[in-house]
Each structure stands twice: as C-alpha cells, then as structure tokens.
Amino acid sequence: MENNHKDSHNQKPNPENDRGKHIGTAVIISLALILLFTWVYNTISDSQYTQTTYTDFLQAMESGNLSEVVIGPDRILYMTKEEAAKEPAQQKASYTGLPVGIDGDALLRELHAMGVDGDSKILEDNSLIISILYYAMMFAILFFFMRSMTRRMGGEGMMGGFGKSKAKVYMEKQTGVTFKDVAGQDEAKESLQEIIDFLHNPQKYTAIGAKLPKGALLVGSPGTGKTLLAKAVAGEADVPFFSISGSDFVEMFVGMGASRVRDLFQQAQKVAPCIIFIDEIDAVGRSRDNRYGSNSEQEQTLNQLLNEIDGFEPSKGIVCLAATNRPEILDKALLRPGRFDRRIIVDRPNLQGRLDTLKVHTRKIKLSEDVDLRKIAQATAGAVGADLANLVNEAALRAVRKGRKAVNQEDLLVSFETVIAGTEKKNTVLTDMEKRLVSYHEVGHALVAALEKHSQPVSKITIVPHTSGALGYTMQMPEEEKFLSTADELRTELKTLLGGRAAEQVVFGVQTTGASNDIQRATGLARAMVTQYGMSEKLGLMSTASTSNQYLDGQAYMDCSQATAHEVDQEVKAILDKAYTEAKRILTENRSLLDEVSEYLLVKETITGDELMAYVNADKKQLPENTEEVTEEAIEE
C-alpha cells in the first residue's frame, strides 16, 4: 500500500498528450466549421436563382429570348427578356450546369453574334490556387482560434468539457488546514482520524478482518465546520484528495452529471489510495420519490454515483466523504450499509468546544491582558464555529477603529452584541414617551428574570436602538452549560418574555408593537411545550408535531387532526395567559422597584446586571416581614 501511495504522487501529467489533444480537437472543429460555412454559402447563393436544365437554356437561346448571359467554370447564369422587363427588385435569374465538352468561349461568341449581352467567368489556371489559399487561410484562422479556446476550456473543446469532473485535487498539506485548526469537534475528528489511520496503516486493521468504510457522511448545522473538517482530512491524510460540490454534477444536459461521476472515480482509481469529498451532497443525492420532486438528470447522476461506490473494493483505499445539513431528504439507497453507512455528527460545540474554538481563532490576534475567553464562551451558548470566527474578526476590526493595537474584553463583548443585535443607531431620536415605554419594557423583562427562580442571570439592559430593529434589549448570560430544561425553567422563560408587555400594561395601561418579537418567541416556546415536550396538563404526553430540517431551521409541523390542533391552540393560549398574569403580578408587587430601576435606566441608557441586582437586593432588605400578596383581581383593576 505504501509503495502504491508513493507511486501515485510521482505520476505527472504528460504535456505532449495534452498538446496532441488540443491540436486534434482544434483541427476537427475547424474543418467542421469550414464545411458548414461552405454549405451555408452555397445554399444561400443557390436560393437567389431558379435552377433549370441545359435544354431550357438552348430553347431560350434559339428563340431569341435571352437578355443577359454569364458563363462560369461549371454553370451558366442567364436572364430571359421577360425577367429583364420586370422591376429590378422582382428580377430573378436562372442557372443551369455547363455540360462537359462544351466550349464556353465559343458559346459566348455565338451569343454575342446574336446580340445578347454576355460575359465569361471561366477560371484561369491560377484561380484554383487562389481558392486553395483562401480556404487555407480560413482554416488557419479558425485553427488558432479554436486551439486557444480548447486550452482555455481545459483541452476538451466546446462540448467535451461538460462530461469532465470539476473536482479540485489537493495533495498532502496543500490545503493549509490540519486537525490543529479544528476545535470543538473531538468526536468527529476521532472518527475521521480512524479513516486516515486506515489509509496509512491498513495492516493492523486487516489483520483481524476489518474493512475500510467506503463512505462517511458529515452531518451538522451550517457553520459547524463540515468543510473545514474535510480540508483538515486532506491536510492530515498525505494522500490525493478530490474535492467537488454536489451542484457541479448537475447540468441541463441529461447524462452529463453521470459522465462527471464516472470521470471522477476513474481519476480516483488511478491515484488510489485517495479521498473523495462531495460537499452539499443533497444537491445530487436527493430522494427519488415524488415527495420532494426529482428529474431524470438527477436520478441518472445519483444512480451512477451509487454504482461507482459499489464498484470499487475497500482494498483499493478509496474513501468517499460527503457533507450535508439535510440528511432527511437523502435517498435511502445512498445511506445503506456499504455506501455512506457511517454518519459523523458535526454538532454545535459545548462550552469547552467554544473555548477551544475561540483559542484557535485568536491565535493570530493580539489580545490584551484583560481578555477572558471563557466568559465569551459562556455568553455565546448555541454559537457555531463560523459565528465565533465572525465575532473575533468583528472585535479585531473594532479595536482598529478605536485606535488600539490589541483586542480587549470590551471589544469581544460589544462584537457579540453586534452579531445578535446589530450596531447602535446613533441617529435614531425617540420621543420622551417612547423612551419611557422602552425603559419600562426592558426593565419589566429584567425584573421578572431577577425575581423568579429557575431563570438565567441578567447581564445587561440597554435602551439604545440597534440596526436589527430593536429599540432596546435585555441580555441574559447562563452561569453554566445546560443541555436540558425543566418545565419550571420554561415557564419562567415565558414570564420573562412577556414581562415587557406586562410592564407596559401595569404602568401605562397600553399595548405597543415593541413586544411583537417577545410574543412570537413565547408562542413558539409554549407550542413546543404542548406539541413536542409533553408538558401540557390537558393533552399530556401526546406528540402532535414533527420536526423537519433538524440542522437548518428545525421548524415543527403539526401532525394531528383538526380537532386536536384546535385543542393545542387553546392549551397554548392558556399557558401564555397564565404566564402573562404571573408576570403582571410580579411587577405589580414590585412597582416601586420597577419605577426606580426604569428611571435610572432612562438616565444611564445602559446598565449592567450587577447594577440591577444592587437595586433588587436593597429593595429586598427594605421589605417588611409580612407582605400581603396582590390578588389577580387587584392586578386587573
């Protein structure tokens, strides 16, 4: 295996063969174009005349009906007196062939004696040479033009390139990416490392009868690093690496995609052991049923891909990697054992994964001493590798704008807020009433979160408008990484989301459009509690919705009868109403604290979670021992 590996790297393309292909293709196309032009020219020329026989010409000559005659090398052009009497635009001459053995000059002299205008265009000896030179010059011009075109199109001519694979070939570490550049995906790296080790040391696997897996499917949300992992495999494998996108197989011509698949695997077999990576394989591997729709070109390409994967033996050392974020639409035949049977999940990184990813992206960034990447990792729960890379880059750009030579903690935190809320809108001017509404709205969110159990701590409150459309926002930062949420925690989150609208109602007795996003998020959470999490007292543990596109939007679709859907809507409304009533109760009981913090926020425009908790803790110390609870009737009044 190792000897074959070295030989595959020594194989070099033969420039003489490529040059021969260029010349041959250019000659064929040039000759075809000359023949085509000649045929078109003759067809157009002949359409301008009426074809007759030589007998018709003699009859017109003997009857004195000829007006004009032109004798050429192989034909006679003539016009009768009837045609000559017509308008010039309506005149149409006739032509007939000049029989072999007829002397054109003698015929022309006889016509002149009869008083007919005539001319002789019989070619001289050098006319043939001129014609040959004309065609040779035309051929040379077309040849050089077509040769340059074939070189530019990869040496396959104007049509031949459609059937060739567009795969990019990487050798050894030319991608510039290794597993050291990939963080937060330890499980995926471990699975891929096994494949690479098999390519390098097949003996220790074959000794116990293990076979190299033919294919592995990288599945995950956008931005989690699937393509980056594939490039890292190219950097680590030290074998030829073919990289191609699934959309490169799809063409408007039926059969071209299948031809490209054949060509790709033929190239791979010549340099095996090697790795083939197909990015966004769902473009060609979509299910062939009618549910998602398909076409004959896509089906032919998929069938050819399935045949090629089955066609090589594991001992050849060809491994197929593919990436997708829509595994549910892939054809079942593509995922069966023996093809892409190993599924490698490239999931969103956890806290430690985000910390490692931040370390990777900040290796070339100058950081100040106050930077705490762990706090940034805690604040960015749910972020993928691409988000973190964007965050670090935004922080570096902000540091440059501020005239600093190093990125500090504030740059990273502000960049995180920029990613989620956009930049500050400095030119937006709110009226005094609007600012008070926004202030009470945001403090309503924050106070409910601060006074309730099972809630995430508030880290920042601001009423500065941002480009995302938010006139203000309340940021909560989790203290620890959590993967499960209890029903009490979700109910607290509902109260927090509806705390802004509750504050508007308690203080001003109005409802504004500022709560639209809060209501939308709360409704989605309450519906998930009823339809997916089994947290409904009325419907119990019944699941009434199914999730599609798990790694994209993860949207849930109702999977129940209309009567059940009606009950779901009623239960969702009941949960939201209860959360809203609880939020109003909390703010009514702490009305003085709500006013105090809101007035402070109006002055400062931005306050931290510590400043909020200072007010909350001070207020708790001033509370009397026996505090009467405010009833729901009092809240409504």
Secondary structure, 3 states (H helix, E strand, C coil): CHHHHHHHHHCCCCHHHHHHHHHHHHHHHHHHHHHHHHHHHHHHHHCCCEECCHHHHHHHHHCCCEEEEEECCCEEEEEEHHHHCCCHHHCCCEEEECCCCCCHHHHHHHHHHCCCEEEECCCCHHHHHHHHHHHHHHHHHHHHHHHHHHHHCCCCHHHHHHHCCCCEEECCCCCCCCHHHCCCCHHHHHHHHHHHHHHHCCHHHHCCCCCCCCEEEEECCCCCCHHHHHHHHHHHHCCCEEEEEHHHHCCCCCCHHHHHHHHHHHHHHHCCCEEEEEECHHHCCECCCCCCCCCHHHHHHHHHHHHHHHHCCHHHCEEEEEEECCHHHECHHHHCCCCCCEEEECCCCCHHHHHHHHHHHCCCCCECCCCCHHHHHHHCCCCCHHHHHHHHHHHHHHHHHCCCCCECHHHHHHHHHHHHHCCECCCCCCCHHHHHHHHHHHHHHHHHHHHCCCCCCEEEEECCCECCCCCCEEEECCCCCCCCCCHHHHHHHHHHHHHHHHHHHHHCCCCCHHHHHHHHHHHHHHHHHHHCCCCECCCECCCCEEECCCCCCCCEEECCCHHHHHHHHHHHHHHHHHHHHHHHHHHHHCHHHHHHHHHHHHHHCEEEHHHHHHHHHHHHHHCCCCCCCCCHHHHHC
